[in-house]
Structures are given as structure tokens and as C-alpha cells.
Amino acid sequence: MKFVSEKIIDAVIDELDNLSDDAYERRTEQFAAAQPVLVAYLFNDENFHLLNEEEKGYLQYLSLIAWIAVTKVNGPSEPVSEEMIGEAEEKNYEILEASTAKNFRDRLNGFFENTPQEDLVAFAEEAVLEDEDDPDALVTKEGREPIFIAVKTVIDVLTAER
């Protein structure tokens, strides 16, 4: 699996920001067609009931960015399974829970050890911590953990060697 650089991620963000609503909707539909189980996971309210509607939309947007970036660099990948998602998510929660750091940013340090996709992990980290001191930030304190874990899970299953 080839490395997805920050440059690629930024280009994808710029590309999405410049799309019309219809074109954006088509990209989302392409994501759903290519990765139906993954998209179902992201849209499952049971998984993300702690998130408000804006956070759910943001999670879906971040996942779309990750999927497009990985696909641009590595080409289309096989659809992921529910088992792959479950295993990756469980592993990510274990890494988070193993951290003894008090500060959320410091608790994420373990995700950077032994990752072949450091820029994608940094993208997920920055996405949830961008406005961490702003009380009106898009991502609430409660939303940080589930959004980060979900985006990291998306990255893991899309970049897994199969």
C-alpha cells in the first residue's frame, strides 16, 4: 500500500470544497457504491448516537476525504467487510484505552507508532482537535473520541493489505 501524503489529502479537500452540491452528492454515491459496508457503518446511528447531526456529517465528510485520497494513490480497493471494520475499530479503542495520558491530544500518540500512513492519521487528529479550545467548535469534546476512532478505522480498513 503506497503512502498517502498530506499533499494528496489537501488536494482532495480543495477538490471537494470546489464541487457543486450535486457533484459532491455524486462523489458520496461513488463512495457508497465502492464501499457499501463502510458507508453503512458511517451512517449507522447506533454506532454514532453520541454525535450531533453536524458531527455525523463531518465524520462522513472526513471519511470521504480519506477514501478519495487512498483511492487516488492506490487505485480502487476491494469492498471492506463488517468483520474488518469491527476488528480495526476494536484495535483502535484498545490503543486509545492503553494510553495513560490525561490530555486527548497526548492520548493519540500511540496511533502514530508503527503506522505506515502517518499523514492520514495526522489528518484525523487535526480534524478532531482543530478548534479544541473553541467552545463553539464543530467537534464537541464528547465527539472527539468517536470521530477520531471512526476515521482511523476507515483509514485502517482502506489501507489494509489484503
N, C-alpha and C positions, 0 to 999 in steps of 0.2 A: 504494500500500500504506500503510494507516494505521499510525501509531506504536503499538507495544505498550509500555505503561508498566509501571514497577516495581509500581504498584498492582495492575494486572491479573495480573502474574506472581505476586505474593504471594497474591492471591485464589485463583489456580489451585492453588498449593502448599497453602493451607489446605483447599481443596475436596478435593484428593487425600488429604491427611492424615486427613480425616474419613470417607473411604469404607471400607466393609467390604471384605474381601479379594475377595469376588465382584464387587462394584461396581467395584473397581479393575481387576479382570481384564476386565470388560466395556469399560471405558474403553480399555484396551490393545488389545482386539479391535477397537474402533471406529477406533483409530489405524491398526491393521494393514489394516483394510478400506478406509480412506480413502487411505492412503499405503503400499501393499504393497511397492513397491520400496525406499522409505526404511526401512521396518521390516526388510526383508530385509538391507539394508546394516548396520543396527544389530545384528542378530543373527548376522552372519557372523563366525565365529571367525577366519577368515583375516585379516580386517581388524583384529581386536582381540585377537590372540593374546598380546600383551604385558600385557593386563589380567587381573587375578584375577577370580573369579566375582562378588565384591561390586562391583567396579568396573564390570563389564559390566552388572550390574543397575542400578547408579547411572546409567550412561550412558543406559540405556533409560528410566529414570525422568525424567532431565533432558530428554530428547528429547520425552517425553510431555508434560511441562510446557510446553515451547516450542510444540509442536503445538496443545495446547488453548488457550494464550494467543493465538497467532496466529489461530486459528480463531474465538475469541470476538470478537476485534477486527475481523477482515477477512472472516469467513464461510469456508465450505469452499473449499479451493483444489484445482485440478486435481492429480491424482497426478503426482509428480515422476518423472523418468526416471533411469536409470543414468548417462547422459551428463551430466545436470545435476549429479548428486551428484559424479561424477568431476571435472568442471570446477571446481566450488566447492571441493572438498577440495584439489585441486591448487593453486588460487589461495591458499587459506588456508595451506598449507605454505610457499608462496613468501613470503608476508608474514612468517611466523614465521622462516624462514631468512634473510630480508633483515635482520633485527634483529641488531645487534651487542651488545646488552645482555647482561650476564652473568646477571643475576637473571631468573628466569622471569616474574615479575610485570611487570618492565620490558619484556621481550620481547613482551608482549601489547599494548603501547601502540599499535602500528601498526594493530591491529584497530579502534581507536576513531576513526581518521581516516576521514572520508568514509562513515561508516556511518549509514544512516537509522534503525537500530534499536539505538541506544546502550544502552538498558536491557536488552535481550535479551543483548547482548554482555557487559555488566556482570554479568548473571546467570550466564552461562557462566564468566566469570572467577572470580567469587566461589565458584562451585560447586567448582572445582578447587583453589582457594587458601585456602578457608575455614580449614582446620586445618593450614596448611603447616608449622608448627613442631612439630606433634604427631607423634611417631614412630608412634603408633597411629591416625593419621588414615585415613579411609576411602579417600581417593585417595593412592596412593603417589607418590613423586617420579617414577617411571617412567610412571605412569598419567596424570599431569597433561597432558602434550602430546597424546596421542591422544584423551583425553576432551574436552579443550577444542576441538581441531580438529574432532572429530566433531559436537559440539553446535553449534559455529559453522557448520559445513557444513549441519546441519539447519536452522538459522535462515536461512541464505542461500537455500537452495532453497525453503523455505516462504514466504519474503517476496520472492522474485524477481518482477520484473514480467514477465508473460507475455502 
